[in-house]
Amino acid sequence: MRFFRKAKKREGWLAIALQRDGLAAVSMQTAPDIRPQVRQAVFYPGKNHAELLEKAGRELHAHAYRSITVLGGGEYQILSVDAPNVAPDELKTAVRWRLKDLLDFHIDDATIDVLDLPVDPNAAVRAQHSMFAIAARNSVIEARQKLFTAAKVDLAVIDIPEMAQRNISALVEPPGRGVAMLSFGEEGGLLTVSYRAELYLTRRIDIHLEQLLDEDIDRRNAAFDRVTLELQRSLDNFERQYSFISVAKLVLAPSPVKGLDEYLSSNLYTPVDTLDLASVFDFERAPELLDALQQQRFLVPLGAALRHEETVL
């Protein structure tokens, strides 16, 4: 979501994710044909985000970077809508009109952005063109902006976790095929499907890490069953809706959950892999990220820091 003016600073992003127990920050440098190089990855524990953000900005030299942050799952809505047949400069206005009866708050209180879903270029007839509409309350956007301003961290972009996960998925996409990615964090599960670095599917799964880590094997297997069913339904629906996209595999993001990969491999027709972020990022300057638990904590800011600038609609 591009709500703030961009500043010309050092190449790369400083990505900052507010978490329940602290703040995770990543600075990164990217260049064609090399693995993204993580310059810094620091977690600041605590509950006072204002104090943590001020400390992070000072210690990580935020003034030298463009900064990006990510909204939490309950701070926005993402909806699939039919793309309006209007000129590009009228697109957001047209989408706003379509959202007015779909949001759980008044449209006048919403900040809106849109994300296109490219259609099958080889289709014999023109397919229905869809797009994602992302809406957040103005008060949420303003509060986040004020938080960063007070900490003297110049905020260039506000993004969402789905796009951060899409950015990481793009690093493991096989040529000409799509990839599904499943992650679990403090807000539950997030499934995305991307193709040619475009986000085509996003779905929240209301299953939390505590359930997947339950010591009682029956309860844990029940949670595994729920995950499997959600994935089967989502991937089957995706295949029907986007028949021109072949999903090569399901990639599990790093997590402390043991056995889920084998369980899913035994119950899904889609191949399942577990991702080690060290295979796609250069962690030489951040060796703490070789640990799977740290990879889970930093997954969202790492993905956000992969952002490529796009033309604002």
Phi, psi and omega in degrees: 000122189254085185257354187232150180295140181277147177242144179273106182227200179303145179299134180104169185247153162254109183260129185233122179246124175278126181239166185299326184250015179161209184219130179248129183230140181224134167245143190213150172239133179237151177203154180300141170070013173228157176294141177303132184260118179277117180280315183216145173216109187229135173251129178250107181285150177144177183249338184271095185295329180297314179293319181295320181293319178298317179295315180298317180299321181288313186285330183262006177057055183301333181298340183270356185236163161276132184254144180225141175232170186231133177288155174279163185302329181268007185258004181201168172235142175237124187230145175270128180226156172291137181290125178293145178270074183225169176294152182306322183285353178252002189296310184295325177295317180294319178294320178304318180297320181289335183275348192300332179257004183255340183275158177267018173212168186291139183299331179292343180262013188249141165260129189242140167223163183229153180223119185284149173242101182302143180271172179295115182291344182258008182294138180292324177239154183293121181279161175298128184264123180245166174207159173269137172249128180249126183231134175227149176297140176305323182296326178293314180297315181295321179295320179293320179297316181295323179300315181288322179297316180297329180273002180062037174248116184285108184272120181265325188215141167249129182237185179231156184301326180302321181286325176298317179292322176302319181298321178288320178303323182298336180285342184241011179290127171291148180304128175076007181226160180268169178219137174262143177229136179237125178234156175231133180217199185291346179252014179101204183265151176225119176254130173230153170232128179235155180211126184052042178064020175249141178277123180247335181217139170219136179211131174276138179244119187278061176225130188253163183304322182302324179289322181284343180255006183304133180288338177284117188296326180292315179294321179295316179294328176296321176293319177300319179298318180297318177299315181300315181296316179300318181293316179302312181297315184294315182289325176295315179297321180297317181298322178290321184282324183235070185293342180278356179250122175262117180279114186287324186193163170255124181254124175271125177290158180304139177196166178278001183287129179255137173091349182293323180298315179293321181297314181291323179299328182279345188237357178242149176279346180275131176303145183239130175236152171253128187272128166259114185298340178294344178280344182237346176244155172264110183257021183302323181265001178220063187296342177299338181280002171289342180278133184298323179295321177290325177298321178296315181298323187262007184304310184293310178296328175298315178295320179296323182289350176275359186306135171253136180293141178235163177290130179287133181287000000 
